[in-house]
């Protein structure tokens, strides 16, 4: 265990607990994502994984009220970020950072997760293991265009955390992957984990294997899993959900204010150009 890492994670989890309690007092549900969720559920112990911020998810309609709550708790918008809020810490310690999300790129309707994807956890409502696995597998590819060893370790630990022989976990996972049409996205993860300690059931492996035109999409995700490229980082989300292409080019007003500090026709016209330049700079 890394003691400095554990101390940082404990501070972030404390910040999350404070924000969650204040949100619940206002009738707002928030759930932990990524590292915060994995530690809260005991899949990792503090000091094992590492966190720079605590990611949370809430319904889009609750965002304005939750941001006001964060302000009352001493948070301020993090510079050059559309989603993160930070709270200065005493004695020159790193600030507490909450990364606030109202959507996940693998799913179109956030409310679906709040209706069907949650269960009681040690610190409040939490994603069930199947949805947590899907997020852990899809997020690095859809948001960053890559798949790292730590991402694979996260997914393996989630699956191995399933109770009993994991039969219910794999059944729920295959149903959700089929419903969200995520086979091409998750296949690079499944194919890498299947030969290892997971022992993916043959029926689940067959159900998760891309079929027909999905194989073409899966080839792009596999390419990103082998090696990151900036082009794929921007292409893969639109390949999975074409509507995201519009969000890239014409973001919401809130995003423009947080990222650029203003909203104007000129900034909107320059946005596609900025994206193209980013492809060549990185």
Legacy VTK file of the C-alpha trace (Angstrom):
# vtk DataFile Version 3.0
C-alpha trace
ASCII
DATASET POLYDATA
POINTS 282 float
0.000 0.000 0.000
1.209 3.483 -0.903
0.513 5.637 2.185
0.608 8.957 0.326
-1.757 7.566 -2.285
-4.062 6.217 0.422
-4.138 9.600 2.175
-5.086 11.338 -1.066
-7.849 8.827 -1.755
-9.245 9.172 1.767
-9.412 12.958 1.345
-11.247 12.587 -1.981
-13.667 10.013 -0.583
-14.341 12.341 2.352
-15.083 15.169 -0.066
-17.416 12.876 -1.987
-19.203 11.840 1.209
-19.695 15.485 2.200
-21.078 16.395 -1.227
-23.317 13.315 -1.312
-24.805 14.101 2.101
-25.499 17.703 1.121
-27.038 16.584 -2.186
-29.290 14.028 -0.497
-30.462 16.742 1.865
-31.680 18.608 -1.229
-33.276 15.498 -2.738
-30.479 14.919 -5.283
-28.996 11.476 -5.876
-25.347 11.221 -6.916
-23.306 8.084 -7.497
-19.588 7.485 -7.576
-17.764 6.505 -10.764
-14.338 5.101 -11.659
-11.804 4.979 -8.825
-14.159 6.339 -6.177
-16.723 3.625 -6.958
-14.092 0.881 -7.003
-12.752 1.858 -3.584
-16.179 2.426 -2.031
-17.246 -1.078 -3.060
-14.068 -2.651 -1.682
-12.794 -3.738 -5.110
-9.609 -1.813 -4.306
-8.294 -0.759 -0.923
-7.058 2.820 -0.345
-3.493 3.088 -1.592
-3.817 0.388 -4.249
-5.093 2.218 -7.310
-4.571 5.970 -7.182
-7.020 8.843 -7.713
-6.503 12.474 -8.693
-10.188 13.366 -8.347
-13.519 11.799 -7.416
-15.911 11.309 -10.323
-19.647 11.538 -9.686
-22.748 11.106 -11.827
-26.104 12.804 -11.405
-29.226 13.404 -13.447
-28.906 16.324 -15.898
-31.880 18.115 -14.345
-30.118 18.180 -10.959
-26.895 19.798 -12.180
-27.738 23.496 -11.529
-28.867 22.779 -7.961
-25.870 20.536 -7.267
-23.440 23.178 -8.500
-25.010 25.655 -6.065
-24.500 23.084 -3.299
-20.837 22.764 -4.255
-20.431 26.523 -3.991
-21.856 26.497 -0.457
-19.348 23.764 0.440
-16.457 25.963 -0.681
-15.906 24.582 -4.192
-15.141 26.666 -7.249
-15.018 25.760 -10.950
-11.665 24.270 -11.897
-9.886 26.370 -14.533
-9.837 24.944 -18.062
-12.305 22.205 -17.190
-15.933 21.904 -18.219
-16.870 19.515 -15.403
-14.463 19.638 -12.451
-14.857 21.591 -9.203
-12.087 22.085 -6.671
-11.934 22.994 -3.009
-8.649 24.331 -1.643
-7.128 22.280 1.171
-5.287 23.689 4.194
-1.522 23.507 4.714
-0.691 23.514 0.989
-2.250 20.077 0.544
-3.645 19.232 -2.911
-7.213 20.491 -3.387
-10.223 18.200 -3.241
-11.506 17.790 -6.807
-14.931 16.516 -7.823
-15.442 15.744 -11.508
-19.175 16.112 -12.090
-20.850 14.188 -14.913
-24.433 14.191 -16.149
-23.892 11.588 -18.850
-21.752 8.676 -19.953
-20.787 8.253 -23.585
-21.763 4.598 -23.781
-25.383 5.313 -22.820
-27.759 7.888 -24.257
-30.175 8.351 -21.337
-28.588 8.864 -17.917
-31.952 8.327 -16.218
-31.868 4.690 -17.316
-28.938 4.068 -14.973
-30.736 5.707 -12.074
-33.852 3.633 -12.772
-32.309 0.211 -13.423
-28.565 0.288 -12.775
-28.251 1.115 -9.068
-28.201 -0.885 -5.875
-27.413 -0.109 -2.226
-23.696 0.235 -1.546
-21.586 0.756 1.584
-21.631 4.544 1.196
-24.931 5.073 -0.624
-26.406 4.105 -3.968
-23.864 2.537 -6.309
-23.707 1.156 -9.831
-24.384 -2.568 -9.940
-21.350 -4.630 -10.935
-22.498 -5.208 -14.526
-22.941 -1.478 -15.197
-19.719 -0.699 -13.343
-17.843 -3.169 -15.567
-19.395 -1.677 -18.710
-18.370 1.831 -17.657
-14.845 0.725 -16.694
-14.444 -1.004 -20.075
-16.123 1.600 -22.292
-14.843 4.817 -20.697
-11.143 4.580 -21.640
-11.926 3.734 -25.263
-14.797 6.183 -25.780
-13.289 9.070 -23.804
-9.560 8.639 -24.345
-9.174 6.334 -27.348
-6.989 3.887 -25.475
-6.980 0.830 -23.218
-4.348 0.646 -20.481
-3.257 -2.205 -18.209
-4.935 -0.427 -15.298
-8.222 -0.327 -17.220
-7.989 -4.091 -17.725
-7.140 -4.598 -14.050
-10.209 -2.563 -13.053
-12.466 -4.727 -15.236
-10.928 -7.982 -14.027
-11.364 -7.010 -10.386
-14.981 -5.993 -10.918
-15.829 -9.323 -12.539
-13.972 -11.314 -9.873
-15.833 -9.343 -7.179
-19.135 -10.836 -8.356
-20.606 -13.200 -5.759
-20.806 -16.959 -6.163
-19.679 -18.225 -9.582
-20.526 -14.952 -11.347
-23.392 -16.491 -13.309
-25.793 -13.635 -12.531
-23.094 -11.061 -13.264
-22.349 -12.416 -16.745
-26.058 -12.833 -17.532
-26.768 -9.210 -16.565
-23.689 -8.001 -18.429
-24.602 -9.710 -21.703
-28.178 -8.375 -21.539
-27.017 -4.800 -20.991
-24.287 -4.975 -23.656
-26.856 -6.218 -26.153
-29.396 -3.555 -25.156
-26.870 -0.705 -25.510
-25.272 -2.250 -28.622
-21.876 -2.208 -26.980
-20.351 -5.419 -28.307
-17.845 -3.593 -30.587
-16.822 -1.279 -27.732
-16.310 -3.953 -25.094
-14.865 -6.685 -27.280
-11.192 -5.559 -26.976
-11.569 -5.830 -23.196
-13.389 -9.169 -23.224
-10.931 -10.817 -25.624
-8.000 -9.757 -23.435
-9.578 -10.918 -20.181
-11.195 -14.143 -21.383
-7.950 -16.190 -21.444
-7.039 -15.073 -17.917
-8.436 -15.741 -14.473
-11.947 -14.565 -15.337
-12.979 -17.794 -17.042
-15.706 -16.033 -19.037
-18.508 -18.582 -19.536
-18.742 -19.893 -23.088
-22.323 -18.651 -23.382
-21.324 -15.123 -22.309
-18.309 -15.115 -24.604
-20.492 -16.062 -27.542
-23.072 -13.404 -26.630
-20.386 -10.709 -26.342
-18.646 -11.528 -29.635
-19.316 -8.914 -32.369
-21.395 -10.150 -35.254
-22.054 -8.974 -38.801
-21.366 -5.241 -39.344
-20.336 -4.934 -35.680
-17.040 -6.575 -36.622
-16.076 -3.496 -38.647
-16.648 -1.200 -35.664
-14.875 -3.626 -33.365
-11.779 -3.441 -35.579
-11.488 0.319 -34.906
-11.835 -0.170 -31.148
-9.269 -2.957 -31.281
-6.842 -0.651 -33.081
-7.217 1.928 -30.299
-6.775 -0.787 -27.670
-3.436 -1.699 -29.243
-2.186 1.878 -29.623
-3.646 5.277 -28.847
-4.158 7.747 -31.669
-5.742 11.179 -31.501
-7.839 10.488 -34.595
-9.413 7.431 -32.975
-9.908 9.346 -29.737
-12.319 11.620 -31.627
-13.670 8.996 -34.019
-14.678 6.191 -31.654
-17.423 8.070 -29.733
-19.065 9.145 -33.003
-18.695 5.604 -34.334
-20.626 4.291 -31.345
-23.150 7.154 -31.156
-23.155 9.375 -34.285
-25.092 12.051 -32.418
-21.992 12.769 -30.338
-20.405 14.319 -33.420
-22.825 17.230 -33.090
-21.924 17.616 -29.408
-18.269 17.827 -30.367
-18.812 20.555 -32.935
-21.630 22.469 -31.199
-21.326 22.000 -27.422
-23.858 23.273 -24.931
-23.686 26.850 -23.669
-22.478 25.678 -20.245
-19.511 23.867 -21.802
-18.504 26.968 -23.777
-18.655 29.152 -20.687
-16.545 26.745 -18.617
-14.009 25.953 -21.342
-13.681 29.326 -23.117
-15.150 31.781 -20.612
-17.699 33.157 -23.081
-20.398 32.211 -25.571
-20.448 33.825 -28.990
-21.110 32.987 -32.612
-17.411 33.439 -33.337
-16.430 30.856 -30.718
-18.961 28.382 -32.084
-17.655 28.899 -35.624
-14.076 28.406 -34.434
-14.898 25.268 -32.441
-14.649 22.804 -35.399
-11.357 24.422 -36.411
-10.004 23.989 -32.877
-10.894 20.296 -32.990
-9.131 19.832 -36.333
-6.023 21.625 -35.038
-6.067 19.414 -31.945
-5.827 16.347 -34.157
-2.562 17.593 -35.635
-1.020 18.990 -32.442
-1.355 15.835 -30.315
LINES 1 283
282 0 1 2 3 4 5 6 7 8 9 10 11 12 13 14 15 16 17 18 19 20 21 22 23 24 25 26 27 28 29 30 31 32 33 34 35 36 37 38 39 40 41 42 43 44 45 46 47 48 49 50 51 52 53 54 55 56 57 58 59 60 61 62 63 64 65 66 67 68 69 70 71 72 73 74 75 76 77 78 79 80 81 82 83 84 85 86 87 88 89 90 91 92 93 94 95 96 97 98 99 100 101 102 103 104 105 106 107 108 109 110 111 112 113 114 115 116 117 118 119 120 121 122 123 124 125 126 127 128 129 130 131 132 133 134 135 136 137 138 139 140 141 142 143 144 145 146 147 148 149 150 151 152 153 154 155 156 157 158 159 160 161 162 163 164 165 166 167 168 169 170 171 172 173 174 175 176 177 178 179 180 181 182 183 184 185 186 187 188 189 190 191 192 193 194 195 196 197 198 199 200 201 202 203 204 205 206 207 208 209 210 211 212 213 214 215 216 217 218 219 220 221 222 223 224 225 226 227 228 229 230 231 232 233 234 235 236 237 238 239 240 241 242 243 244 245 246 247 248 249 250 251 252 253 254 255 256 257 258 259 260 261 262 263 264 265 266 267 268 269 270 271 272 273 274 275 276 277 278 279 280 281
